[in-house]
Amino acid sequence: MTVRRIAELLEARVHTGEDDLDLDVSAACGADLMSDVMAFVKEKVVLLTGLVNPQAIRTADLLDIRVVVFVRGKTPSRDMVEAARESGMILLSTNYSMFISCGRLYEAGLRAGGTREIR
Amino acid sequence: MTLTFTVPGGDFNQAGRASGEVKKVLARLGVDPGIIKRAAVAMYEAEINMVIHAGGGTAVAEISPERVVLTLEDTGPGIPDLDLAMREGYSTAPEWIRELGFGAGMGLPNMRRNSDELSIDSAPGRGTRVTIVLRLDGEGASVENRAAPAAAPAGTSPAEGVAP
């Protein structure tokens, strides 16, 4: 699924990466705790989070996550936008909740999740 | 090559900068991207732990053609029960840390999962030294392609001097 399609489905505002919206992602991860992101995230993933602080950008950068969506109407600070731009990251924000955002992407066909079985 | 960083304890927004720098250096050296990601995650978790629990410390990255050794050392309160701390979901982080996106109880398990060798030397009142080793001459690759960690923390040496 392209980031452009994700932005449409979530009626999202695009903060950075306007020229990269044809990037394709194959999995999604919805989490507010960054250690959970680091435990379960896959390649070519979009991260949906309600955590709006510099650690969200730093965690995504360390994991080579290229697309981050802030849910529940939260918008990134100017510093976060700048850090994301430097890292070549696409930042979106949506007014939908985490549940509805994940549901809309899942319903549209983005169904791959974490990297490993949870036991 | 040896890189040394001071990890400040007071500013949570700075936490992770050392890990980011090490990641950049490994990329410049042409290290396998899967190994770089594992090193970055393991070091980032250790760095965050130092900021949350110990008021900062020092981080040293020793990089040779054969391996990367990451040593993070603090003089904080130490880990009273290492076995408990290695369990997924166990956390002693305060609520305000969870509001910042950490304290999920995944830090030490994430370090173990992403390391080829992990040793933790800690005791109450004596601080903690975490040593993370990643081999550069083996199969390496991403964490997805590695075997799931055993119930007993394989590659984790019992901490010397841990209080009974």
Interface residues (C-beta under 8 A of the other chain):
Chain A: D32 L33 M34 S35 D36 M38 A39 K42 E43 T49 L51 N53 P54 Q55 A56 R58 T59 D61 L62 L63 D64 T115 R116 E117
Chain B: F12 N13 A15 G16 S19 G20 K23 P33 K37 A40 V41 Y44 E45 E88 R98 L100 G101 F102 G103 A104 G105 M106 G107 P109 N110 R113 S142 V143 E144 A148
